Amino acid sequence: MQNTLKLIVFSLLISLLAACVYKRDLPQGNLITPGMVSQLQPGMSRQQVVQIMGSPLLYNAFDDSLWNYVYRLKDADDNITEKQVSLVFNGNQLANIQTSGDIDANPRVQQEDAPASAAAAGPGEVISPLGQPTPGPDSVDPTL
């Protein structure tokens, strides 16, 4: 009788714990913000684009003049946000900017996952994976 009661209590506890599953947001690809896209201008060099947007997620294997930046966010409620920026270059200069998805939506960033050193970054700086402040996308060198 006591073994049966222990088994029932144990089963109830396990089923209660199974309902307490934490789901986190799952961002994938290049972070694309409205501020980054608004800084892009035709005539910019590839280096200036990399300083603003970072390295593209997808390079076209057959045509080096097309760069694709893709961002996908699946949040804890299973809502999916997708954004894409395609850049076409003519030689070394940006010729065309094409966007798809909700570019104006700011991504939700979970602050508890940010490293403690993120508070040490000044304006226009980004924290590198090693925890060191580096110039951010807002500090484009106009001489490039």
C-alpha positions as CSV (number, residue, x, y, z in Angstrom):
1,M,0.0,0.0,0.0
2,Q,2.8,2.4,0.9
3,N,4.7,1.6,-2.3
4,T,1.6,2.4,-4.3
5,L,1.1,5.7,-2.6
6,K,4.8,6.6,-3.1
7,L,4.5,5.7,-6.8
8,I,1.4,7.9,-7.2
9,V,3.0,10.9,-5.4
10,F,6.2,10.4,-7.5
11,S,4.2,10.3,-10.7
12,L,2.3,13.5,-9.8
13,L,5.5,15.3,-9.0
14,I,7.1,14.2,-12.3
15,S,4.0,15.4,-14.3
16,L,4.0,18.8,-12.5
17,L,7.7,19.2,-13.3
18,A,7.2,18.3,-16.9
19,A,4.8,21.2,-17.3
20,C,7.5,23.7,-16.1
21,V,9.5,23.7,-19.3
22,Y,11.4,26.9,-20.1
23,K,11.5,27.9,-23.7
24,R,13.8,30.7,-24.9
25,D,14.0,32.7,-28.1
26,L,16.0,31.2,-30.9
27,P,17.6,33.9,-33.1
28,Q,19.5,32.7,-36.2
29,G,21.5,34.5,-38.9
30,N,22.6,38.1,-39.1
31,L,20.9,40.6,-36.7
32,I,19.1,43.2,-38.9
33,T,17.9,46.4,-37.3
34,P,16.1,49.3,-38.9
35,G,19.0,51.6,-38.0
36,M,21.5,49.3,-39.9
37,V,19.4,49.3,-43.0
38,S,18.8,53.0,-43.0
39,Q,22.6,53.6,-43.0
40,L,23.0,51.7,-46.2
41,Q,23.4,54.0,-49.2
42,P,24.1,53.2,-52.9
43,G,27.8,54.0,-53.7
44,M,29.2,52.6,-50.4
45,S,32.2,50.4,-50.6
46,R,32.0,46.7,-49.5
47,Q,34.2,47.5,-46.5
48,Q,31.7,50.2,-45.3
49,V,28.8,47.8,-45.7
50,V,30.7,45.2,-43.6
51,Q,31.2,47.8,-40.9
52,I,27.5,48.5,-40.8
53,M,26.0,45.1,-41.4
54,G,28.8,42.6,-40.6
55,S,29.7,39.8,-42.9
56,P,26.9,38.4,-45.0
57,L,25.3,35.1,-44.0
58,L,25.2,33.9,-47.6
59,Y,27.5,34.6,-50.4
60,N,26.4,33.8,-53.9
61,A,28.9,31.1,-55.1
62,F,28.5,32.0,-58.8
63,D,28.2,35.8,-58.5
64,D,30.3,37.8,-56.0
65,S,28.2,40.9,-56.5
66,L,25.3,39.6,-54.5
67,W,25.3,39.5,-50.7
68,N,22.4,38.2,-48.6
69,Y,21.8,39.0,-44.9
70,V,19.1,36.7,-43.4
71,Y,17.6,36.9,-39.8
72,R,15.1,34.5,-38.3
73,L,13.7,34.7,-34.8
74,K,11.5,32.0,-33.3
75,D,10.3,33.3,-29.9
76,A,9.2,31.3,-26.9
77,D,5.5,31.4,-28.1
78,D,6.5,29.9,-31.5
79,N,6.0,33.2,-33.4
80,I,8.5,33.4,-36.3
81,T,9.9,36.7,-37.6
82,E,12.0,36.6,-40.8
83,K,14.0,39.4,-42.4
84,Q,16.2,39.5,-45.4
85,V,18.4,42.2,-47.0
86,S,20.0,41.5,-50.4
87,L,22.7,43.8,-51.5
88,V,23.9,44.0,-55.1
89,F,27.4,45.4,-55.9
90,N,28.7,46.9,-59.1
91,G,32.4,46.3,-58.7
92,N,33.3,47.5,-55.2
93,Q,30.3,49.9,-54.8
94,L,26.8,49.1,-53.5
95,A,24.3,49.4,-56.4
96,N,21.0,48.1,-55.1
97,I,19.3,47.3,-51.8
98,Q,16.4,44.9,-51.6
99,T,14.6,44.0,-48.4
100,S,11.9,41.5,-47.4
101,G,10.1,40.7,-44.2
102,D,9.3,43.2,-41.4
103,I,12.6,45.2,-41.4
104,D,11.1,47.9,-39.1
105,A,10.5,45.4,-36.3
106,N,13.1,45.7,-33.6
107,P,14.2,42.3,-32.4
108,R,13.5,41.4,-28.8
109,V,16.8,41.0,-27.0
110,Q,16.8,39.1,-23.7
111,Q,18.9,41.2,-21.3
112,E,19.6,38.4,-18.8
113,D,21.6,36.6,-21.5
114,A,23.9,39.6,-22.2
115,P,27.4,39.3,-20.8
116,A,28.2,41.4,-17.7
117,S,30.8,43.3,-19.8
118,A,28.1,44.7,-22.1
119,A,27.5,47.4,-19.6
120,A,31.1,48.6,-20.1
121,A,30.5,49.5,-23.8
122,G,30.3,53.1,-24.5
123,P,28.1,54.7,-27.2
124,G,28.9,53.4,-30.7
125,E,30.8,50.4,-29.3
126,V,29.9,46.7,-29.4
127,I,31.3,44.0,-27.1
128,S,33.3,41.4,-29.0
129,P,33.0,37.7,-28.1
130,L,36.1,38.1,-26.0
131,G,34.4,40.8,-23.9
132,Q,36.4,43.7,-25.4
133,P,34.6,46.9,-26.6
134,T,35.1,47.5,-30.4
135,P,33.7,50.2,-32.7
136,G,30.1,49.5,-33.5
137,P,28.1,49.9,-36.7
138,D,27.3,53.6,-35.9
139,S,31.0,54.5,-36.1
140,V,31.7,54.1,-39.8
141,D,34.9,55.7,-40.9
142,P,34.0,58.2,-43.7
143,T,37.5,57.9,-45.3
144,L,36.8,54.4,-46.5
